[in-house]
Amino acid sequence: MVNAKIVLKSLFFALLWAAPVQAKPPLAIGDQRQVFIDGRFVQEPRGVELFVHKPRKTGQIVIACERPWEQRMGQYHSVLYENKTYHMWYTVYGGADSNAVPVRSIAYARSSDGIHWQKPDLGLVEIYGTRKNNIVLGHGFGGIKGSTHGCMVFLDPHAPSDQRFRLVSNPQELGKYLHIFSSGDGVHWKLTHRDILKFRGEKHHLDSQNVIFWDERINRYVAYVRRNLRPFGSPGRSVARCESKNLSRFPDVEDCSVVLGFDGDDPVNKEKIQVADFYTNGTFKYPWAQDAYYMFPSEYFHYTMFLKDFRKGQPVNAGSLDARFAASRDGISWQRYNRRAFVELGMQDQWDSKSIYMAYGVVPGVSENEMFMYYYGSNTLHGWDREDQNRERNKRILRRVGGAPETEVHSISRLVIRRDGFVSIKADYTGGQFLTPVLIFKGDRLVLNVDTSGVGQVQVEILDEDKKPIPRYTLEDCDQIYTANEINRVVKWNGKSTVGELAGRPIRLRFVLRDTDLYAFQFQRQSQN
């Protein structure tokens, strides 16, 4: 697995971890999983750093363009795991159907293992002379005849049973705003919430994968949407956030707060004009740990702002994209770490060499040790064949720089990443340690998601709130953990794992590590896995 390193000597972490520790109430963590994405659990660090782990590309094409309504693939796709089934909704372009209207629609696939996918013949609508198709929105079904735009699906815990699946989209025929379709099975959709998010500016757009979900931490629906800031000479796409108590109406886009935008560390051209922006955001609240939000925006590099050939004439909205990574404790303040690509473009001659968009969602893998994610890839640039008066000139320029292939490829592929494995605390080869703030937990044993590989080692000491080691739980009492690559490694002291007598008391943990990645910790009840 390829990794992206975060140097702790950066100003951000130097300030974050070296700041004076203020007296605070104990942090109640209960028996929930705790991941390392910032300094919440890291005090007095020595020889450790935050480290972002990239997923493994499997190279497996799970969805390819194979049917008349799949002449090419759109960029917006969504994945869920529910009731022992993997569900995928993906956007496809078809040629003119029986009504002579080119249609961008939403198709459906399912899987029992997340690896092998089937496109069921649902028979919901007749297109191209057959009802044997997997279209679930568009071509007349779901009340939508023309093109859809956007495809993000979430499960709503507060919806009636016949609406528990929610689909966020903005079909062209319904106007410029954002709408929600609902379904009881993820297949039969109907429009239930129209115009839930609007904008006032004439030049704004919501043509992106806008995200909405229920956030149980704040008991509200949250939306992460495209907002065009448009500073002078800039593409201007950013990610904005807003909240609502219900799905009937969110604030206008202009009233949503920008939570991810560009700053002085982002790329500019020779004229100091921004040359990239965020096209999608892919934000979700991580379901297997406390207070962890992740974002996977596609960063769009604008050739228009970079190539002199474009600036001499009518510019074209074209360029490459890859997937980036950010994390947050509250969904509002985001850390972009070292800002390197999370899913990189493929080699020059590979099918995913020019564009990558993350499919929305993370799902369990076949093994409890791993998670699956999916991404759309293509050997075409965004907008490379855009229709305008300079189309042929633009295509010549893009072909010259390797951005317009003779044969297009559009596919969805699978990624694999360790459970909780986006960020770890990495200890130096020569050793490191850190102390947690004061915690109160529930449960009777401590487990670690840890990888020592062959040489690494870990020990854990439990201290009282005044940093005094608690008898029987000292560093000397702790059994050494080594040759361990596990997501639930039980910590033991003198051969015993029970810590139930300390539950409900203010305690601290001291982690002493060498050449190790520590991804998460959790106090569990014996019945928990």
WOFEN-V966171 format. One record per helix or strand of 2 or more residues. SS is the DSSP state (@ for helix, = for strand). FROM is the first residue (numbers start at 0). LEN is the number of residues. If there is no record, write none. Layout:
ss=SS from=FROM len=LEN
ss=SS from=FROM len=LEN
//
This chain:
ss== from=2 len=3
ss=@ from=10 len=8
ss== from=26 len=4
ss== from=33 len=2
ss== from=42 len=4
ss== from=47 len=6
ss== from=55 len=9
ss=@ from=67 len=3
ss== from=71 len=11
ss== from=84 len=12
ss== from=101 len=10
ss== from=116 len=2
ss== from=134 len=4
ss== from=151 len=4
ss=@ from=160 len=3
ss== from=164 len=5
ss=@ from=171 len=3
ss== from=177 len=6
ss== from=189 len=8
ss== from=210 len=5
ss== from=219 len=9
ss== from=236 len=8
ss=@ from=252 len=3
ss== from=256 len=4
ss== from=275 len=3
ss== from=283 len=2
ss== from=292 len=3
ss== from=297 len=5
ss=@ from=302 len=3
ss=@ from=307 len=4
ss== from=318 len=5
ss== from=325 len=3
ss== from=354 len=4
ss== from=362 len=2
ss== from=369 len=9
ss=@ from=390 len=10
ss== from=409 len=9
ss== from=422 len=5
ss== from=431 len=4
ss== from=438 len=3
ss== from=444 len=7
ss== from=456 len=8
ss== from=480 len=2
ss== from=484 len=6
ss=@ from=499 len=3
ss== from=506 len=8
ss== from=516 len=8
//
